[in-house]
Amino acid sequence: MTIERIEPRLGAGPHMSSIVVHNDTIYLAGQVAKDPQPDIQDQTRQILENIERQLAAVGSNKSKILTTQIWITDFDNFAAMNEVWNAWLDPENMPVRACVHSQLARPEFLIEIMIVAAK
């Protein structure tokens, strides 16, 4: 059994790793937009671009996503978020997914996405 913890974070924020790889399974921490000022679609695009970057860094890609958890702060944004998600998703390799309404850590964040993928 091998466990690799990538980009561990210490300091003022939450103590966590950005990515944990256990054998051939990749766990990404919840992702939020780097610039939370735009609308739900822009925040979703930022997050999905970051997910692609992180997966590539550990030898994977979006076609290998197994499960996705999405938290949004307002279900009025659900259709707009789904539009970006559906355009980004690999239609031949769709993961299981949950999407829930939630208050996030900071009010400017409209969406957070967490995934588990295979290598």
BELGI-V853634 format. One record per pair of residues at least 24 apart in sequence whose C-alpha atoms are under 6 Angstrom apart, sorted by the first residue. I is the first residue (numbers start at 1). J is the second residue. Records with the same first field share a line. If there is no record, write none. Layout:
I=J ; J
This chain:
24=118 ; 119
25=117 ; 118
26=116 ; 117 ; 118
27=116
28=115
29=114
30=112 ; 113 ; 114
31=112 ; 113
32=112
36=108 ; 109
41=81
60=119
63=90 ; 93
64=117 ; 118
65=95 ; 117
66=95 ; 116 ; 117
67=95 ; 96 ; 97 ; 115 ; 116
68=97 ; 114 ; 115
69=97 ; 98 ; 99 ; 113 ; 114
70=99 ; 112 ; 113
71=99 ; 100 ; 101 ; 102 ; 111 ; 112
72=101 ; 102 ; 110 ; 111
73=101 ; 102 ; 103 ; 110
